[in-house]
Amino acid sequence: MNIESWGALCFGLVIGWVTYRTLRRTTDTVGLSNIASVIGAVGGAAVTALFNTKELFALYSIGLAIGFFLYLITGATILKNVDWLGDGT
C-alpha cells in the first residue's frame, strides 16, 4: 500500500466517522456544526488538489486522521466525564 492509498483511507475514516456521528445525534446545532467541519475538511483536501502531487493530499489526510483520533482518544481518557460524545439520543 502506497502513501496515496493510506491517505485516502485516513481521509475516508475521518469523513465517515463525522458523518456517522452527525446522523446519530439528534440535536440540530450539533448536526450543523459537524457538517460544517466535514465541508472544511473536504475544502482543505480540495486546496491540496490544486498542486500537482498526490503525495500532498495523502499527507494532509494522514495528518487529519492523526489529529482527529488523537483528540478523540484524549477526550475519551482525560475528559471522560464530559458529555461531549453524547449517548446517541
TORVEXMI-656729 format. One record per residue: z, y, x of N, C-alpha, C in turn; residue in one letter. Coordinates in steps of 0.2 Angstrom, whole numbers, padded with zeros to 4 digits, always signed. Layout:
REM TORVEXMI-656729
ZYXZYXZYXA...
END
This chain:
REM TORVEXMI-656729
+0000-0006+0004+0000+0000+0000+0000+0006+0004M-0005+0011+0003-0005+0017+0007-0001+0022+0004N-0001+0028+0008+0003+0034+0006+0001+0037-0001I-0005+0036-0002-0008+0039-0008-0005+0035-0014E-0005+0028-0013-0003+0024-0019+0005+0025-0020S+0009+0025-0015+0016+0027-0015+0017+0033-0019W+0013+0038-0017+0014+0045-0020+0012+0045-0027G+0007+0041-0029+0005+0041-0036+0011+0037-0040A+0013+0032-0037+0019+0028-0040+0025+0032-0041L+0027+0036-0036+0033+0040-0037+0032+0046-0042C+0026+0049-0042+0024+0054-0047+0025+0051-0054F+0022+0045-0055+0022+0041-0062+0029+0040-0064G+0033+0038-0059+0040+0036-0061+0044+0042-0063L+0043+0048-0060+0047+0054-0062+0044+0056-0069V+0038+0057-0070+0035+0059-0076+0037+0054-0082I+0036+0048-0081+0038+0043-0086+0045+0043-0088G+0050+0044-0083+0057+0045-0084+0059+0051-0088W+0056+0057-0086+0057+0063-0090+0054+0062-0097V+0048+0059-0098+0045+0058-0105+0050+0054-0109T+0052+0048-0106+0056+0044-0110+0063+0047-0112Y+0066+0051-0107+0072+0055-0109+0071+0060-0114R+0065+0063-0114+0063+0068-0119+0063+0065-0126T+0060+0059-0126+0059+0056-0133+0065+0052-0135L+0070+0051-0131+0076+0048-0133+0081+0053-0135R+0081+0059-0133+0085+0064-0135+0083+0067-0142R+0087+0069-0146+0085+0072-0152+0086+0080-0153T+0089+0083-0148+0090+0090-0148+0084+0093-0146T+0082+0098-0150+0076+0102-0149+0076+0106-0143D+0081+0109-0141+0081+0113-0135+0081+0108-0128T+0084+0103-0129+0083+0098-0123+0076+0096-0122V+0073+0094-0128+0066+0092-0128+0061+0097-0125G+0062+0103-0127+0058+0109-0125+0059+0110-0117L+0065+0110-0115+0066+0111-0108+0063+0105-0103S+0064+0099-0106+0061+0093-0102+0054+0094-0102N+0050+0095-0107+0043+0096-0107+0041+0101-0103I+0044+0107-0102+0043+0112-0098+0043+0110-0090A+0048+0105-0089+0049+0103-0082+0043+0098-0081S+0041+0094-0085+0035+0090-0084+0029+0094-0083V+0028+0099-0087+0022+0104-0086+0023+0107-0079I+0029+0109-0077+0030+0112-0070+0028+0107-0064G+0030+0101-0065+0029+0095-0060+0021+0094-0060A+0018+0093-0066+0011+0092-0066+0007+0098-0063V+0010+0104-0064+0006+0110-0061+0007+0110-0054G+0013+0108-0051+0013+0108-0044+0009+0103-0041G+0008+0097-0044+0003+0092-0042-0004+0095-0042A-0006+0099-0047-0012+0102-0048-0014+0107-0042A-0009+0110-0040-0010+0115-0035-0011+0111-0028V-0008+0105-0027-0009+0102-0021-0016+0099-0021T-0019+0098-0027-0026+0095-0028-0031+0100-0026A-0029+0107-0025-0034+0112-0023-0036+0111-0016L-0031+0108-0012-0033+0106-0005-0036+0100-0005F-0041+0099+0000-0045+0093+0001-0041+0087+0005N-0035+0085+0003-0032+0080+0006-0028+0076+0000T-0029+0069+0000-0025+0065-0004-0018+0065-0002K-0017+0065+0005-0010+0064+0008-0005+0070+0005E-0008+0076+0004-0003+0081+0002+0000+0080-0005L-0005+0077-0010-0002+0075-0016+0003+0069-0016F+0002+0065-0011+0006+0059-0011+0013+0061-0008A+0013+0066-0003+0019+0068+0000+0023+0072-0005L+0019+0076-0009+0023+0080-0015+0026+0076-0020Y+0022+0070-0022+0025+0066-0027+0031+0062-0024S+0031+0060-0018+0037+0056-0015+0043+0061-0014I+0041+0067-0012+0047+0072-0012+0050+0073-0019G+0046+0074-0024+0048+0075-0031+0052+0069-0033L+0050+0063-0032+0054+0057-0034+0061+0057-0030A+0061+0058-0024+0067+0058-0020+0072+0063-0022I+0070+0069-0023+0074+0074-0026+0076+0073-0033G+0072+0070-0037+0074+0069-0044+0079+0063-0044F+0078+0058-0041+0083+0052-0041+0089+0053-0037F+0089+0057-0032+0095+0059-0029+0099+0063-0033L+0096+0068-0037+0100+0072-0042+0103+0067-0047Y+0099+0062-0050+0102+0058-0055+0107+0054-0052L+0107+0051-0046+0112+0047-0043+0119+0052-0042I+0118+0058-0040+0123+0062-0039+0127+0064-0045T+0123+0065-0050+0126+0066-0057+0129+0060-0060G+0127+0054-0058+0130+0048-0061+0136+0046-0057A+0137+0049-0051+0143+0047-0047+0148+0052-0047T+0146+0058-0044+0150+0064-0043+0152+0067-0050I+0147+0068-0054+0148+0071-0061+0148+0067-0066L+0151+0061-0065+0150+0056-0071+0154+0057-0077K+0159+0062-0077+0162+0064-0083+0159+0069-0087N+0153+0072-0084+0149+0077-0088+0144+0074-0092V+0144+0076-0098+0139+0073-0103+0132+0075-0103D+0129+0076-0097+0123+0078-0096+0117+0073-0097W+0118+0067-0097+0113+0062-0098+0113+0061-0106L+0118+0062-0109+0118+0060-0117+0119+0053-0118G+0119+0051-0124+0120+0045-0126+0114+0042-0130D+0109+0046-0131+0103+0044-0134+0103+0045-0141G+0108+0049-0144+0108+0051-0151+0106+0058-0152T
END
